[in-house]
Amino acid sequence: LVVVSHGLVIRTLLERHLRLPAGSGLPASLSNTSITVCSPVSPHEVVLMNCVRHLDVEELRDSGRGLSGF
């Protein structure tokens, strides 16, 4: 299942419905076009969060000042 959504919706899912890996916290904001992956079975643990590695050109990456999460 693939879900494409705005950062505020993704942040709410991360805060309220998904389990973050031990020792990790939420980023201050979610980068545009970032990828977050979670386990398909309960308790739906996040295995990859806010990843922008697919944007191999630095200029395409978000500056971290996006509005998502605020």
Backbone torsions as a table, in degrees:
resi	resn	phi	psi	omega
1	LEU	NA	130.9	177.0
2	VAL	-119.0	132.1	178.5
3	VAL	-122.2	128.0	175.9
4	VAL	-110.3	124.7	-174.8
5	SER	-151.9	174.3	176.0
6	HIS	-78.7	155.7	-177.0
7	GLY	-58.6	-34.8	-179.6
8	LEU	-66.1	-36.3	177.2
9	VAL	-68.7	-44.2	178.9
10	ILE	-62.3	-42.5	179.1
11	ARG	-61.7	-41.1	178.4
12	THR	-63.3	-41.6	176.0
13	LEU	-60.6	-43.4	179.2
14	LEU	-63.4	-40.2	-177.7
15	GLU	-73.3	-37.2	-167.2
16	ARG	-113.3	-21.1	-169.9
17	HIS	-129.3	-15.3	-178.3
18	LEU	-111.7	152.9	179.0
19	ARG	-98.4	120.5	177.6
20	LEU	-78.4	149.8	176.4
21	PRO	-60.5	148.6	179.8
22	ALA	-54.6	132.8	177.1
23	GLY	84.7	-0.7	179.2
24	SER	-110.1	153.2	177.7
25	GLY	-125.4	175.2	178.1
26	LEU	-72.9	141.8	174.7
27	PRO	-69.4	158.5	179.1
28	ALA	-60.2	-36.5	175.0
29	SER	-148.4	160.7	177.0
30	LEU	-99.5	130.6	-177.8
31	SER	-70.9	147.3	175.0
32	ASN	-61.1	138.4	-179.4
33	THR	63.9	16.0	178.0
34	SER	-71.2	159.2	-179.6
35	ILE	-115.3	133.5	173.8
36	THR	-126.5	131.4	-178.1
37	VAL	-123.0	136.9	176.4
38	CYS	-131.2	161.3	179.2
39	SER	-64.3	140.2	-179.2
40	PRO	-76.9	-10.8	-179.6
41	VAL	-112.6	149.1	178.2
42	SER	-58.1	135.4	18.9
43	PRO	-93.8	22.0	174.4
44	HIS	53.7	60.5	179.4
45	GLU	-75.3	137.6	178.4
46	VAL	-74.6	126.9	179.3
47	VAL	-107.7	-16.7	176.7
48	LEU	-152.1	130.7	-175.0
49	MET	-134.2	129.2	172.2
50	ASN	57.7	39.6	-176.2
51	CYS	-85.1	132.6	177.1
52	VAL	-123.4	21.1	-179.7
53	ARG	-60.2	-26.7	-179.7
54	HIS	-69.3	-14.6	176.2
55	LEU	-93.5	86.2	-173.1
56	ASP	-76.7	-7.7	176.3
57	VAL	-101.3	118.4	-174.4
58	GLU	-54.3	-36.7	-177.8
59	GLU	-65.8	-21.5	-179.3
60	LEU	-83.1	-16.5	-177.6
61	ARG	-76.5	147.6	179.3
62	ASP	-66.8	146.3	-179.2
63	SER	-76.5	-6.0	-176.5
64	GLY	87.7	3.1	-179.6
65	ARG	-105.8	19.1	179.6
66	GLY	-64.4	161.6	-178.7
67	LEU	-80.7	-15.0	-176.8
68	SER	-62.7	131.4	178.8
69	GLY	97.0	-4.5	-179.3
70	PHE	-116.5	NA	NA
